[in-house]
Amino acid sequence: MVDLHWKSKIPASDMSSKSPKLSLPANSLPSLQLPFRTTDISPAPPALCAAYDYYLSLPQLRTLWNSRDFPNWNNEPILKPALQALEVTFRFLSIVFSDPRPHSNHREWNRVIESLAIHQIEIIAMLCEDEELNSQTRATVPTADLTVDSSNNSESRSYSEASLLPRLATWYKSKDVAQRILLTVECQMRRCSYTLGLGEPNLAAKPSLLYDRVCRPSEIHALKTTPYDERVENYENHAVHATHQIAESWIHTSRKLLERIADAIHCKRLEQAAEDCHAVERIWKLLAEVEDLHLMMDPDEFLRLKNQLSVRSSSGETASFCFRSKELVEVTKMCRDLRHMVPEILEVEVDPKGGPRIQEAAMKLYVSKSAFEKVHLLQAMQAIEAAMKRFFYAYKQVLTVVMGSSEANGNRVGLSCDSADSLTQIFLEPTYFPSLDAAKTFLGYLWDNNDYKWP
């Protein structure tokens, strides 16, 4: 076994010292940097945020996200915006297949939109599975039982009549892609007691989600037009519009999950909190995939659209384009603030003198494996940090490719790293969990200097 007597290597604390001391070579311990103050993230100026909201019809979308049609269904605020993002993806698919431009890369567009839809279905299925494992949300999903005669009940249809996907599955241009998406729904929902009701085979004849009442596809597609359609003749306008509506819907889903994570931690439902953390991690990865759609857009038409919409970064502006989304800023801050819950998870009070009390508790937890749900949660929280920083790094690269490095840097040429924009500072700043980082660092050194070696 590894010797866990690390008190001789770190400042003294009230920790018990019954283990034999581990003799380490001089200067063998790692030198850890003191944590720096994290970057202060703030939204773009209010006028820019208001223009962004107006272009995407976000006030109307928020009304749909926050509507409660099933008060007894606790998972509705999370699944509703996720399903609406999926429905917007189906609309995006119809835009791609209707694109008459000969120079558009139709084959690759079809692939990336199909991939995006599949990855969204995977997350939705995961949220549905976790819901059924939770005693508070189990058996509250609004479904229609296919074994009941539904001839006189319009609410008991076995599939959606308003979603675009069943129609795309019958159109000769989109038939192959849409049917593969339907098969994905069938496969991903196998572990659930119900299915989504989008026209998938449903071979097990499971109850079907009341998709039209939950998602409201007709109301979602009513928001497909932009306020500038009459004066902006640009085919990429609808692609940009759909891309950001998908992103905003998933950002809202992530926010609701983070609120539930905080509540679960306070109520000691740590395994549930860990599952929700993994869902947030996947959403960050999905958001990166959504932003990659900009790489498929025609460069000339995209830049012309940017000019037509008067989307420019002013000289000296430090807020990146993505920070025109106020909810993205809020979700980023909420992900950072998960670090404040580490002492509560470890059931250790922060040492007012700055001692390594949390670090010691984390090292004991990692080795003892007695409270595995705590390890799962801490690992998932750090996974959120990694996914979030990867998103902002990838966003920076996408911005550079589609707009050019000068515009992506806010017209700040020749600036040092210390004066970089807030986007760059996010993925360059140190870890949000310094105590967990220190615990793993020291535990690694203890193993490296232990007498026992693998053969």
Beta strands, then each sheet from edge to edge (+ up, - down):
strand 1: 143-144
strand 2: 208-209
sheet 1: 1+ 2-
end
